[in-house]
């Protein structure tokens, strides 16, 4: 049955390839820019990845005005203010974010301040506060997981009040996302695994939760297929540029999908666990994905079962009766987690993390029940049901 109503919005230009970075000067020139500021962190810069970006400007009339590499693991209001000062002090006219989620969120916040003026980022917190286009903005992801290069959301911490401020506006979306295999070739195996499971969860929840629509389904389904076909290839051969590029594209496609169809209970539990135990977001996604799919199976088993094809291939899909496909799809994800554990010791259970105690389960459940993502989960949940899922994820 056709969905009676939905909206789909994806204005970000995607430039992908093994030499995609070399196209940045042209993109800047089309918007009249000649003095971009690069925003990154010290880890990315120390890994030499900024050299690839800077090299793209050799023999061009465009100069990188300044590199701001003071971004911490969690973006903050103070970091954004400092970046905006550097931008203004160097007469910049565009922002290029090179990094993961924190760098991208910092860049989005910085773009608000340099476009709107002032230094009070809190004034723009919330949904759809911005009313006009911001300065030219480009994102070069260095991980394949968050999908932030195609989303209209940013999260910046207010360290004084110990809260995270959300920002949501179509004007936060970059003018272009540049996916270049060189930017992830040196990514450590455990981060590769965590970020890929983050992208897989984005795609699976986008496909199976309540706000899914035909267009988001197409992106999500393809993202699942690319991750399934390429993740273990990269784990076995981290320098496989083709497989790295496939994962980068999968992350972006999953980002487009969940930006338009939202996510569900895996994210609610993951957000809560991250807040209580300070575990990486991608790891939290991996920990909960099969358990939530099992919990939802009575409601959306047919939709979960459809993912057996991109996950496991045509032969297993064709030989599996329809009523068993959801169970097989969930089993495939469990097997993938086992392979990642054997490859890089990525924990599969809360107990294996060594950072979660049984006594924290009820606290996580209480936070999760109030998380906004739970609204889009197919199966309605109460506190006791969340506690039960967390206990099953324990060991």
Secondary structure, DSSP 8 states (H G I E B T S, - for coil): ---S--------EEEEETTGGGGHHHHHHHTT---EEEE--HHHHHTTHHHHHHHTTTTSS----EEE----SS-BHHHHHHHHHHHHHTT--EEEEEESHHHHHHHHHHHHHHHH-SS-GGGG-EES---S--SEEEEEESSSS--GGG-SEEEEEETTTTEEEEEE-GGGS-SEEEEEGGGTTT--HHHHHHHHHHHHHHHHHHHHSTT--HHHHHHHHHHHHHHHHHHHHHHH-TT-HHHHHHHHHHHHHHHHHHHHH---HHHHHHHHHHHHH---HHHHHHHHHHHHHHHHHHHHHHHHHHHHHHHH-HHHHHHS-GGGHHHHHHHHHHHHHHHHHHHH----SHHHHSS--GGGHHHHHHHHHT-GGGGG-SS---HHHHHHHHHHTT-
